[in-house]
Each structure stands twice: as C-alpha cells, then as structure tokens.
Amino acid sequence: MTSRTATATGFVAILLWSTLALFTAMSGRLPAFQLVAMTFVIGGLFILAIAAARGRLHLARPTPASFLLGLYGPFGDTALYYAAVKTAPPAEANLIHYLWPLLIVLFAALLPGGGLMLRHLTGALIGLVATAVLISGSLGAGGGGIQLGHVLAALGAFVWASYSVVSRRFAGVPSESLGVTMLGCAAAALACHLAFEQTLWTPSLVEWGGVLGLGLGSTGLAFICWDIGMKKGDVSLLGVASYAAPVLSTIILVLAGYAAASWLLALSCVLIVVGALVASFGPGAGRPPQRSSTRVS
C-alpha cells in the first residue's frame, strides 16, 4: 500500500468519526456498557471478516501488551464517551470530548525529544475557553451547569489522548489484531453490563440503527482505517485533518435534530479547532503532529 492510499484510508476514519455522536444519540435507551459490548462485537467481527477476506487472518493475534492497551484505550474511552453523550446534551459532550487533540499535543511534547512550547499552552487554554463557553451556556439556560456527562467526556478525552501517545510504541503490531482486541473489549463490557446495568431487550429500529452505525462504522471500520493511516500514511496531514471532525460532528447533530443550533455551540466548535491548530503550528512546530498516532473518537 502506498503512502497516498494509506492517507486516503485515514481520511475515511475521520469521516466515520464525524457520525459518532449521531449514532450514539440514536442508540437512545441502551445502557452504556451494553452498547459498548454490542458495537465492539460487531466491529471486531467485521475487522476479522475483512482480514479473512484478504487472507490475513493469521495476523489477527495481538500481543499481550497491545491487548491490555486496547482495554485501556478503545474500551475505556468508548465507554466513557457513550455514557457522556447519554448523560449530557450530546453536542456539548461531543465537543468536550474533542479536547483530545490538544491533550495529545501536550502529552507528546512532554515525551523525550519533545518540548512544551508557548503554542502548546496557548492551544490548550483556547480549548479550555471553549469548554467554559459550553458550560456557561448550560448555566444560562438553567441546565444545571457542569453535569456528569461533561466530566465523563473530559475523562474520555484524557484516556484517548494518553492511549494514543503510548500506542506509538506498537507500530509493529498488525492492524488486523484490532479485531481480537475489540472482542476482548466486548467481553469486558459485557461483564460490566451484567454487574452494573439492566439489559434492554427490545431496542427500537432507530436504536438498532445507531448500534449498527457504531459497530460497522464509527467503532469498526474507522478503527482499522485510522490504524492504517497512522502506520503507513502522512501522519502530519491526518493529524491536522482530524480537527475537522468536531465541526462535522456538530453539524450532523444539528441537522439530525439531536442538538439545537446556537451561537455558543458554534463559537465553542470554532474555538476547539482554533486551539488545536494553534497548538499544532507555529515556530518549531514541525514534527509534533507526527507523534499523534490517534483515532481520534
């Protein structure tokens, strides 16, 4: 696979992740851990089916370390994200979760060979201002200010950012291994569901649509597309392009009727993108985006 093809594959992941909030909102009444289990089974089997069709199923075995990292990252972040969108206004939780690009820049800059620069701190501050704008909107509308979903979204951003930076050490692990890792995540989610949640046995057609959209797209095909893009494509270009995801995601939520258009929402969306771009560019920028081997949910 050429670098250009791999980069194009990574772009597919960004487009798929722009539907993540919509499909999560569509999943409606499904408890968070039940939703993780269902979508990760679908996504894991889908990835393994692709591997089998390409004659690469023998590469689907993860290393113990990459499997544990998958439990921390994809499983932890996805569970937190699903719970956040279900316990706070979807557009607000979604945008707060998209602080992960800024966190990745900060974490990567602190690694050996990196350096924390003024642009990193400026970008992070702009991202915090965007979050404050969202919270102020809830306060002004009588929404109760900071909600549990806001906190869960922020935790999810931290989990994904830290997972993404650490995952750079596993570039030699084949992308097909994500299928087995996702099935392991599904088993962990099922155990948590049985322990803490009540099963919803009769999802509606819309809720099933959300589950299938997440399993086949946002947490299935997107994971492996991004992995390919990070390992074989133009990582710097993909890192910058990923900042379009919160804009596309918010627009889709508004068009689908799961969020109301407002100046505060638009301002927060713009600020998050500006903050990420400020942190990624400027004097001495150069290589930091290449450290961002992430999905970016």
Buried (B, 14 or more C-beta within 10 A) or exposed (E): EEEEEBBBBBBBBBBBBBBBBBBBBBBBEBBBBBBBBBBBBBBBBBBBEBBBEEEBBEBBBBEEEBBEBBBBBBBBBBBBBBBBBBBBBBBBBBBBBBBBBBBBBBBBBEEEEBEEBEBBBBBBBBBBBBBEBBBEBBEEEEBEEBBEBBBBBBBBBBBBBBBBBBBBEBEEBBBBBBBBBBBBBBBBBBEBBEEEBEEBEEBBEEBBBBBBBBBBBBBBBBBBBBBBBBBBBBBBBBBBBBBBBBBBBBBBBBEBEBBEEEEBBBBBBBBBBBBBBBBBBBEEBEEBBBBBBBBBB
